[in-house]
Amino acid sequence: MTNVASAVDLLVVDDDPEFRETLRARFSRQGFEVALASSGDEALASST
Amino acid sequence: MMPGMTGVELLKRFKEEYADTEVVMLTGQGSIESAVEAMKLGAYDYLQKPFPLKELETVMLKASERRNLRKENTQLKALLSRAQTAQGMIGKSPAMQEVFRLIERAGPSGRAILILGESGTGKELVARALHRSSPRADKPMVVINCAALPETLLESELFGHEKGAFTGAVSSKAGLFEVADGGTLFIDEIGELPGPLQAKLLRVLEDGSMRRIGSVQERRVNVRLLAATNRNLAEEVEAKRFREDLFYRINVMSLELPPLRERKGDIALLVEHFLGPGWEIEPQALECMERYRWPGNVRQLINAIERAKILSDSETIRLKDLPREVTEVVTSPPTSSIVSYDDVDDLAAIQRSKVVEVLRRESGNKSRAARALGVDRRKLYRLLEKYAIQDSEVDGR
């Protein structure tokens, strides 16, 4: 079983794709492992 | 906004399923209520859009730091439950494991055991563990500290007295040997036991008989003796301050407790244990504690933690909350100008007078005083209790 919540450092949840990408770019550079989700349901689904 | 589910709803679900995950809320509508609700539900922080990315970055770094701290603490707790024994003592170091093994083996034997160790290493805890693992566990264990009582009192405490045996003996009283009959008597600091009492003690140990002060009646008692000392008893015997025959009697077997500086691997566990639930400690602070020599051993460690919990302005112990002697870097040799004084007492006195001063200035108003001191009311009450600050002190100018 893989658990995204513990494998990634940061999960960005937002419905604005541009905003998600901005954050991904920024925090990846900081060394964070970043995952993205566009909705609450998607966030919960990707975390189990 | 997120379709389907609000941010607050998602936060709730996340905190339910992944309690260790830190959540930072980014709110769009600028609604204060949802921000407050988010914080209540356990969000780490919230930012209102639009915000500088730099700000989010700072928050994220702090949040991930907290998550790591929390993870470390969880790991420590797991370790702790494994290292904590039925005896109520903590330690996974080889030295302590050996102590536990000896307790298990020597406890049930019923023989006298001499417990050695510096002060603050937990000699009484060992005595209790030995008693509990013996067939006498359901009988009393009685404790007496020879260093705490003058000779005359010590004698009447140990052996009891008859009415009128000496001035002030208005009634007859059983001594601790009688109280402990069938059980265990733990004599702490036995190295301080005066000569005449050493002879009397030897006699009880040899044939189980004793007499109360002022009594001609022999009484028989069945007591297991556990004794402890931080002196080198063999040297005391050599110097003729301790009877050799008594020494052999109480030293049938000895058990030595290691000083804390020789079991540094246990410090993190001890800190975790004495901090208690809800508290955390910064890694730097823990490192300092692991480096320090702890001349007062576990007792000193406990005092340092209790003090830090009072000084701390959050539920996390930081470097600044520790006594200065613990955080001082010891790599540089001490200069002659260092004045030695009791740092802990000194700081406590300073803190106490500060609290009184501020309370007076605020005419005893605790909310305002707490704010002025930068602590919450709960903490202020803890301080008032700790330093036994009376209202009269605050009123009386």
Interface residues (C-beta under 8 A of the other chain):
Chain A: A5 D9 L10 V13 D14 D15 T22 L23 R26 F27 Q30 F32 S38 S39 G40 D41 A43 L44 S47 T48
Chain B: M1 M2 P3 G4 M5 T6 G7 E9 L10 R13 F14 E17 Y18 T21 L26 L53 L56 E57 M60 L61 S64
